[in-house]
Amino acid sequence: MVLELNDTGQRVEVARDQPFRRIDGYMVDLKYAPENKTWTARRVGASPAFNGEEYNIVAITENEVVIVREVKF
């Protein structure tokens, strides 16, 4: 069977012995040793706090995690 995905327009083939799979997102485990803190299974949008500061996870890829400090006005 050939399907067209609504969100991307991608055409994919699905067979009984070959299911369709794709990665829609990643999760990350973080550790901050100086304060002995650990966060498991965090996704984009999570807000770990360490070193007296709040941070946001803004991107996770297969090889990289981007965390930015929250700025409050």
GINORHU-V375817 format. One record per residue. N is the residue number from 0. PSI is psi in whole degrees, 0 to 359 (999 if undefined). Layout:
n = {N:N}
psi = {PSI:PSI}
//
This chain:
n = {0:1:2:3:4:5:6:7:8:9:10:11:12:13:14:15:16:17:18:19:20:21:22:23:24:25:26:27:28:29:30:31:32:33:34:35:36:37:38:39:40:41:42:43:44:45:46:47:48:49:50:51:52:53:54:55:56:57:58:59:60:61:62:63:64:65:66:67:68:69:70:71:72}
psi = {139:129:151:123:130:320:329:344:0:139:129:148:132:130:163:320:3:80:155:134:142:155:120:344:170:158:160:147:129:149:133:95:320:330:7:46:143:136:127:150:49:144:173:134:345:154:80:146:128:158:32:12:151:140:160:137:116:342:143:125:184:328:1:146:131:121:132:150:135:135:120:130:999}
//
